[in-house]
Amino acid sequence: MALLISAAMLATAHAFERFAYLLPCQLCLRQREVYWAAIAMAATGLVLWNIRQNRRFLVAFNVMLALVFLTGAVVAVFHAGVEWDFWPAPTGCGAEAVDVINIDLGGIDERTATASCEDAPWKMLGLSMAGWNALVSLGLTVVSFIAATTALPRETA
């Protein structure tokens, strides 16, 4: 489940970038890194689980996944806070918005434009993409911790 949802989140982010022309800011890219890490961990965990099924491994694996998703939630909440002006954006996140329709394609092999971390170009039900990402990451954190407790070895009477 972690692998599939992480892949879906990355696919969604890339779809917004490619089809809606929404360039990612530095904090958006940090949020994607978390999902790449979760995909790598989930794929490795599935391979290792198929080699040797051990309940303690399953507990440790799910706790580590939960911590990765919790990291993603922290980054997403921080990004949402920057968008709502709760705290300042980190250095390098204050770029001006770019008109991607009229962009000069002379240096197409060089990425010269970055989006601002302070702007939320897309919102649904009052939440930006960072806000929705925070909710998804928190949900995956909870599910991973529940999976870890479910996988705990049980004492037999």
Backbone torsions as a table, in degrees:
resi	resn	phi	psi	omega
1	MET	NA	-41.8	179.6
2	ALA	-61.6	-41.3	-179.6
3	LEU	-64.7	-46.6	-177.0
4	LEU	-68.5	-43.5	-179.4
5	ILE	-68.8	-38.8	177.1
6	SER	-62.3	-43.4	177.8
7	ALA	-63.3	-39.4	178.9
8	ALA	-66.1	-38.9	178.2
9	MET	-64.5	-42.4	177.7
10	LEU	-65.6	-41.9	178.9
11	ALA	-62.3	-39.8	178.3
12	THR	-64.2	-45.0	179.4
13	ALA	-61.6	-43.8	179.9
14	HIS	-68.8	-32.6	177.3
15	ALA	-65.7	-42.5	176.0
16	PHE	-61.3	-37.1	-179.7
17	GLU	-69.7	-46.0	-174.2
18	ARG	-79.0	-42.7	-171.6
19	PHE	-98.8	-28.3	178.4
20	ALA	-101.9	0.1	177.1
21	TYR	58.4	36.9	177.0
22	LEU	-98.8	104.0	179.1
23	LEU	-68.6	139.5	178.1
24	PRO	-78.4	145.3	173.8
25	CYS	-90.2	-178.8	-178.5
26	GLN	-62.5	-38.7	179.7
27	LEU	-72.3	-31.9	175.2
28	CYS	-62.2	-43.1	179.8
29	LEU	-65.8	-35.0	176.4
30	ARG	-63.7	-38.8	178.6
31	GLN	-65.6	-35.5	177.5
32	ARG	-66.3	-35.9	-179.5
33	GLU	-58.8	-34.9	179.0
34	VAL	-63.1	-43.0	-179.7
35	TYR	-68.7	-35.6	175.2
36	TRP	-63.2	-41.2	178.1
37	ALA	-63.9	-41.9	179.1
38	ALA	-64.3	-38.8	177.7
39	ILE	-63.6	-45.6	179.3
40	ALA	-61.8	-44.1	179.4
41	MET	-65.1	-44.3	-178.2
42	ALA	-64.7	-42.6	179.1
43	ALA	-64.0	-44.4	178.4
44	THR	-63.6	-42.9	179.1
45	GLY	-61.6	-40.4	178.3
46	LEU	-64.1	-41.4	178.4
47	VAL	-64.1	-48.1	-179.2
48	LEU	-64.4	-36.8	178.2
49	TRP	-64.3	-37.1	178.8
50	ASN	-72.4	-23.9	177.7
51	ILE	-77.1	-48.4	-178.4
52	ARG	-147.9	115.6	-177.8
53	GLN	-87.2	113.5	-177.4
54	ASN	-135.3	124.2	-175.8
55	ARG	-64.9	-35.3	178.3
56	ARG	-64.1	-37.6	175.6
57	PHE	-61.8	-42.7	-179.0
58	LEU	-62.6	-39.2	177.0
59	VAL	-63.6	-51.6	-178.6
60	ALA	-61.0	-42.3	-179.8
61	PHE	-60.5	-46.7	-179.2
62	ASN	-69.2	-33.9	175.6
63	VAL	-65.6	-43.2	178.5
64	MET	-63.5	-41.3	176.5
65	LEU	-61.4	-42.1	179.3
66	ALA	-60.6	-40.6	179.6
67	LEU	-67.6	-36.1	175.9
68	VAL	-64.1	-46.6	179.6
69	PHE	-66.8	-33.9	176.2
70	LEU	-64.4	-38.3	174.6
71	THR	-60.8	-43.3	177.0
72	GLY	-61.7	-38.6	178.5
73	ALA	-65.4	-41.1	179.1
74	VAL	-62.5	-45.6	179.3
75	VAL	-62.9	-42.2	-179.0
76	ALA	-67.4	-40.7	177.2
77	VAL	-64.6	-41.5	176.9
78	PHE	-59.6	-44.9	-180.0
79	HIS	-62.7	-44.3	178.5
80	ALA	-62.4	-38.1	177.1
81	GLY	-63.7	-36.6	175.7
82	VAL	-64.9	-42.5	179.5
83	GLU	-64.1	-34.2	-179.7
84	TRP	-88.7	4.5	-180.0
85	ASP	62.5	31.2	175.1
86	PHE	-74.7	-31.0	177.7
87	TRP	-151.7	163.0	-175.9
88	PRO	-74.0	154.8	176.8
89	ALA	-73.7	150.3	175.5
90	PRO	-65.4	162.4	178.8
91	THR	-57.7	135.4	178.8
92	GLY	92.4	-0.5	-179.2
93	CYS	-103.0	1.2	-174.7
94	GLY	-98.0	30.9	-178.4
95	ALA	-66.1	155.4	177.6
96	GLU	-78.1	152.4	177.9
97	ALA	-63.6	146.4	-176.2
98	VAL	-114.7	134.3	175.4
99	ASP	-83.1	97.4	-174.6
100	VAL	-74.3	-17.7	177.9
101	ILE	-71.2	-38.7	-176.4
102	ASN	-106.8	25.7	-177.7
103	ILE	-73.7	144.2	177.6
104	ASP	-77.5	124.3	-177.1
105	LEU	-94.4	17.3	179.5
106	GLY	-61.3	-38.6	179.0
107	GLY	-110.7	53.9	-173.3
108	ILE	-62.4	-24.9	-179.2
109	ASP	-83.8	-0.7	178.7
110	GLU	-119.1	134.4	177.0
111	ARG	-90.2	110.4	-176.5
112	THR	-109.7	-13.8	-176.3
113	ALA	-107.4	140.5	172.4
114	THR	-131.5	152.2	179.0
115	ALA	-88.0	161.4	178.6
116	SER	-87.0	135.9	177.0
117	CYS	-72.0	-16.4	-175.1
118	GLU	-85.3	-13.8	-177.7
119	ASP	-102.5	142.4	174.1
120	ALA	-114.2	93.1	-173.8
121	PRO	-72.5	-12.1	-177.8
122	TRP	-140.1	131.2	176.7
123	LYS	-137.1	146.0	174.6
124	MET	-137.2	126.2	-177.9
125	LEU	55.4	35.0	177.0
126	GLY	83.4	-2.8	179.6
127	LEU	-111.0	138.5	175.4
128	SER	-79.4	178.6	176.2
129	MET	-60.3	-36.9	178.0
130	ALA	-64.5	-39.7	177.8
131	GLY	-63.8	-45.2	177.6
132	TRP	-65.4	-38.6	177.9
133	ASN	-62.3	-38.5	177.6
134	ALA	-61.5	-43.4	179.3
135	LEU	-64.7	-43.6	178.9
136	VAL	-63.7	-44.5	-179.9
137	SER	-63.6	-41.2	177.0
138	LEU	-64.7	-40.5	176.7
139	GLY	-61.8	-43.4	178.5
140	LEU	-67.5	-31.8	175.5
141	THR	-62.7	-48.7	-179.4
142	VAL	-62.2	-46.3	179.9
143	VAL	-61.3	-40.1	179.8
144	SER	-66.7	-40.5	176.8
145	PHE	-66.6	-38.5	176.6
146	ILE	-63.5	-42.6	178.1
147	ALA	-61.7	-37.3	178.8
148	ALA	-65.6	-43.1	-179.6
149	THR	-70.9	-31.5	177.2
150	THR	-68.0	-32.4	-177.3
151	ALA	-84.1	-5.1	179.0
152	LEU	-56.3	137.9	176.9
153	PRO	-61.9	137.7	-179.1
154	ARG	-99.9	141.7	174.8
155	GLU	-77.8	138.6	177.1
156	THR	-100.0	136.8	-176.8
157	ALA	-89.0	NA	NA
